[in-house]
Amino acid sequence: MNYDWDFGAVWAYRQMLLEGALGTMRIAVVAILMGVVIGALLATMRLSKLRWLAYPALWFTEFYRNTPPLVHFFWAFYALPVVLGVSLDPYAAAIIALSTQSGAFYAEVFRGGVVSVERGQWEGARALGMKPHKVLRRVVLPQALQRMLPPFMERSFELIKTTALASTLAYSDLLYQAMQVNSITFRPLEVYTFVAGIFFITLLALSVLAHLLESRLSRASYQTAR
């Protein structure tokens, strides 16, 4: 079976696809920033010795790690307005869904990075007379950040791909705009190949930047150790 590829039909609607790509980046950037804040807070709670802080954070992270992302979108868009009595547009609902679920995963990344630093380094720094906040800032965090970076970037890539679910709420992201273009051109192979290409190029560029940053952190850590 021969198929005549025609990307010209897709290119004619590049403005719609560009608007969708910008919409995707808008929710991705905001969700990552909010997810980092939520994740840092949850990680701090998980590391606390107070059970009334640690247990709620544990159940929050486990809930989001063990339920489908699509459910989070539907719950934020349809259930939250009923529970809270507020009206949410697709953008706000997508941000809530993405930032809370990413926060749960970031929390484990942050917590894992901190606890991965050997206890002896904490104790050695304290024995030298360093105060706890200086131990954390000068000894623990430099090592923890280096170890956090790969899983942090991996989770961020997953978040960017998960933004495609915002189209189920009729939010004008890249996938939603692609569906509109497809309904006009009837060229699904070209349209969705174009969408896949945009995601691939974007995430590949971010992956290269992440590797460069990881290499720089490794060199800085090695020079500090010397």
C-alpha positions as CSV (number, residue, x, y, z in Angstrom):
1,M,0.0,0.0,0.0
2,N,1.4,3.3,-1.1
3,Y,0.8,6.5,0.9
4,D,1.5,10.0,-0.5
5,W,2.9,12.0,2.4
6,D,2.0,15.7,2.2
7,F,3.4,17.9,5.0
8,G,2.4,20.9,3.0
9,A,-1.1,20.6,4.2
10,V,0.2,20.6,7.8
11,W,2.6,23.5,7.2
12,A,-0.3,25.6,6.0
13,Y,-1.6,25.5,9.6
14,R,1.7,26.0,11.3
15,Q,0.4,29.1,13.1
16,M,-2.2,27.0,14.9
17,L,0.5,24.4,15.8
18,L,2.9,27.1,17.0
19,E,0.2,28.5,19.3
20,G,-0.4,25.0,20.6
21,A,3.3,24.5,21.3
22,L,3.5,27.7,23.2
23,G,0.4,26.6,25.2
24,T,2.2,23.4,26.0
25,M,5.4,25.2,27.1
26,R,3.3,27.6,29.2
27,I,1.7,24.9,31.4
28,A,4.9,22.9,31.5
29,V,7.1,25.7,32.8
30,V,4.6,26.8,35.4
31,A,3.9,23.2,36.5
32,I,7.6,22.5,36.9
33,L,8.2,25.6,39.0
34,M,5.2,24.9,41.2
35,G,6.1,21.2,41.3
36,V,9.5,22.1,42.6
37,V,8.1,24.2,45.4
38,I,5.5,21.5,46.3
39,G,8.2,18.8,46.1
40,A,10.6,20.6,48.3
41,L,7.9,21.1,50.9
42,L,6.8,17.5,50.8
43,A,10.5,16.3,51.0
44,T,11.1,18.4,54.0
45,M,8.0,17.0,55.6
46,R,9.0,13.4,54.7
47,L,12.4,14.0,56.3
48,S,10.9,15.3,59.5
49,K,10.9,13.2,62.6
50,L,7.4,14.4,63.4
51,R,4.9,11.8,62.3
52,W,2.1,14.3,61.9
53,L,4.3,16.0,59.2
54,A,5.9,12.9,57.6
55,Y,2.7,10.7,57.3
56,P,0.5,13.2,55.3
57,A,3.4,13.8,52.9
58,L,3.9,10.1,52.5
59,W,0.3,9.5,51.7
60,F,0.2,12.4,49.3
61,T,3.2,11.1,47.3
62,E,1.9,7.6,47.3
63,F,-1.5,8.7,46.1
64,Y,-0.1,10.5,43.1
65,R,2.5,7.9,42.3
66,N,-0.1,5.1,42.2
67,T,-3.0,6.7,40.3
68,P,-3.2,7.5,36.6
69,P,-2.3,11.1,35.5
70,L,-5.5,11.3,33.4
71,V,-7.6,10.9,36.6
72,H,-5.8,13.9,38.1
73,F,-6.8,16.0,35.2
74,F,-10.5,15.0,35.3
75,W,-10.6,15.3,39.1
76,A,-9.1,18.8,39.0
77,F,-11.4,20.0,36.2
78,Y,-14.7,18.3,37.3
79,A,-14.4,17.4,41.0
80,L,-12.6,20.4,42.5
81,P,-15.3,22.9,41.4
82,V,-17.9,20.8,43.1
83,V,-15.8,20.3,46.3
84,L,-14.5,23.9,46.6
85,G,-17.4,25.7,44.9
86,V,-15.1,27.5,42.5
87,S,-14.9,27.5,38.7
88,L,-11.7,26.4,37.0
89,D,-10.8,26.9,33.4
90,P,-8.9,24.2,31.5
91,Y,-5.6,26.1,32.0
92,A,-6.0,26.3,35.8
93,A,-7.1,22.7,36.1
94,A,-4.2,21.5,34.0
95,I,-1.7,23.4,36.2
96,I,-3.2,22.0,39.4
97,A,-3.1,18.4,38.0
98,L,0.4,18.7,36.6
99,S,2.0,20.6,39.5
100,T,0.6,18.3,42.3
101,Q,1.5,15.1,40.5
102,S,5.0,16.4,39.6
103,G,5.4,17.7,43.1
104,A,4.8,14.2,44.5
105,F,7.5,12.8,42.2
106,Y,10.0,15.6,42.8
107,A,9.5,15.1,46.6
108,E,11.0,11.6,46.2
109,V,13.8,12.9,44.0
110,F,14.7,15.5,46.6
111,R,14.4,13.2,49.6
112,G,16.4,10.5,47.9
113,G,19.1,12.9,47.0
114,V,19.5,14.1,50.6
115,V,19.3,10.7,52.3
116,S,21.9,9.3,49.7
117,V,24.6,11.4,51.4
118,E,26.4,9.2,53.9
119,R,25.5,9.8,57.5
120,G,29.2,9.9,58.3
121,Q,29.6,13.1,56.3
122,W,26.9,14.8,58.4
123,E,28.6,13.6,61.6
124,G,32.1,14.5,60.4
125,A,31.0,18.1,59.6
126,R,29.2,18.5,62.9
127,A,32.4,17.2,64.7
128,L,34.3,20.0,63.0
129,G,32.0,22.5,64.6
130,M,29.8,23.3,61.6
131,K,26.2,24.3,62.4
132,P,23.4,22.2,60.9
133,H,22.4,24.7,58.2
134,K,26.0,25.1,57.1
135,V,26.4,21.3,57.0
136,L,23.4,21.1,54.7
137,R,24.5,24.0,52.5
138,R,28.2,23.2,52.2
139,V,28.4,19.5,52.5
140,V,25.1,17.8,51.8
141,L,23.4,19.9,49.1
142,P,26.4,20.0,46.7
143,Q,26.5,16.2,46.6
144,A,22.7,15.8,46.7
145,L,22.1,18.2,43.8
146,Q,24.5,16.2,41.6
147,R,22.6,13.0,42.4
148,M,19.2,14.6,42.0
149,L,19.8,16.1,38.6
150,P,19.3,12.9,36.4
151,P,16.0,11.8,38.0
152,F,14.8,15.4,38.2
153,M,15.4,15.9,34.5
154,E,13.8,12.6,33.7
155,R,10.7,13.5,35.7
156,S,10.6,16.9,34.0
157,F,10.6,15.2,30.6
158,E,7.8,13.0,31.7
159,L,5.8,16.1,32.8
160,I,6.3,17.8,29.4
161,K,5.0,14.7,27.7
162,T,2.1,14.4,30.1
163,T,1.0,17.9,29.2
164,A,-0.7,16.3,26.1
165,L,-3.4,15.1,28.5
166,A,-4.5,18.7,28.9
167,S,-6.1,18.4,25.5
168,T,-8.8,16.2,27.1
169,L,-9.9,19.3,29.0
170,A,-10.1,21.3,25.7
171,Y,-7.0,23.3,26.6
172,S,-5.3,24.6,23.5
173,D,-2.0,22.8,23.8
174,L,-0.1,21.3,21.0
175,L,-2.1,18.0,20.8
176,Y,-5.4,19.8,21.0
177,Q,-4.4,22.2,18.1
178,A,-3.1,19.2,16.2
179,M,-6.5,17.5,16.5
180,Q,-8.1,20.7,15.1
181,V,-5.7,20.8,12.2
182,N,-6.4,17.1,11.5
183,S,-10.1,17.7,11.5
184,I,-9.5,20.3,8.7
185,T,-6.8,18.5,6.6
186,F,-7.7,14.9,7.2
187,R,-3.9,14.1,7.3
188,P,-3.5,12.4,10.7
189,L,-0.1,10.7,9.8
190,E,1.5,14.0,8.9
191,V,-0.1,16.0,11.7
192,Y,0.9,13.6,14.5
193,T,4.3,13.0,13.0
194,F,4.8,16.7,13.1
195,V,3.7,16.8,16.8
196,A,6.0,13.9,17.6
197,G,8.9,15.7,15.9
198,I,8.3,18.9,18.0
199,F,8.3,16.9,21.2
200,F,11.4,15.0,20.1
201,I,13.4,18.0,19.2
202,T,12.4,19.9,22.4
203,L,13.2,17.0,24.8
204,L,16.4,16.2,22.9
205,A,17.6,19.8,23.3
206,L,16.8,19.7,27.0
207,S,18.5,16.4,27.4
208,V,21.7,17.8,25.9
209,L,21.6,20.8,28.3
210,A,21.0,18.4,31.2
211,H,24.0,16.4,30.3
212,L,26.1,19.5,30.0
213,L,24.9,20.7,33.4
214,E,25.6,17.3,35.0
215,S,29.1,17.3,33.6
216,R,29.8,20.8,34.9
217,L,28.5,19.8,38.4
218,S,30.7,16.7,38.3
219,R,33.8,18.8,37.4
220,A,33.0,21.3,40.1
221,S,32.6,18.5,42.7
222,Y,35.9,16.9,41.7
223,Q,37.7,20.2,41.9
224,T,36.2,20.8,45.4
225,A,37.2,17.4,46.5
226,R,40.8,18.1,45.5
